[in-house]
Amino acid sequence: MSAQGGHGLVLERLRNGLIVSCQAHGDHPLRDSKIIAALAECAERGGAAGIRADGPEDVAEIKRRISLLVIGIHKQALTEERFFITPTLDHARELAAAGADLIALEATFENRPDDHQLDHLLGNIHTELGVPVMADISVFEEGVRAWEMGADLVATTLSGHTQQSQDRKKPDLALIGRLAEAGISVVSEGHLRTPEHVSAAFGRGAFCVVVGTAITDPVEITSWFVRKQADEFE
């Protein structure tokens, strides 16, 4: 039921590819749309198949600079650690107007418990905006629900970030495998830090993979090395 109509051509450009998430929030030193677009250009030169970016300003700047497909999201802060991804159709409209080729939205039971509301949002993005939808989920049942409602891709983005998915392994390869076995076009996203992680995700049946922090966040990457160093000298 997914990848129908013209959406299939867009999705085929992502199949077996690497999507690089280019994001920076708050007081992060990289928090500037032109810097985010420069990161996206680096990803394009490195061979990425697409970019995932937050907010219409970043999406528009990236689209001006590169030719890759852009998956747009619109994060709204719930807490310091938790965002609601593209809560409303208005947020999706802003992303589409900025040039997003796909729109990702949260499809968890935690923040979208109403089946009718999610179905309505997915349908309106398809019919009004004419772009494919990536549903960000945290557990298998959420993925099945979103897929049956017409999501074109289902991403494991929120595994470990909801009450239903606490204590899941990172990256959540088991969830990827289970969704793929159910015939769902699953995107591996979340906690992919090495090329070996990427290979493992494809080995479990991922349609494509998203890597963000391990490529585009020098602050976090530096902290990994520092922590490793500290452990060595304890």
Secondary structure, DSSP 8 states (H G I E B T S, - for coil): --S-TTHHHHHHTTTT-EEEEE---TT-TT-SHHHHHHHHHHHHHHT-SEEEEESHHHHHHHHHH--SEEEEE-EEESSSS-EEES-SHHHHHHHHHHT-SEEEEE--TTT---HHHHHHHHHHIIIII---EEEE-SSHHHHHHHHHTT-SEEE-TTTTSSGGGTT--SS-HHHHHHHHHTT--EEEESS--SHHHHHHHHHTT-SEEEE-HHHH-HHHHHHHHHHHHHHHT-
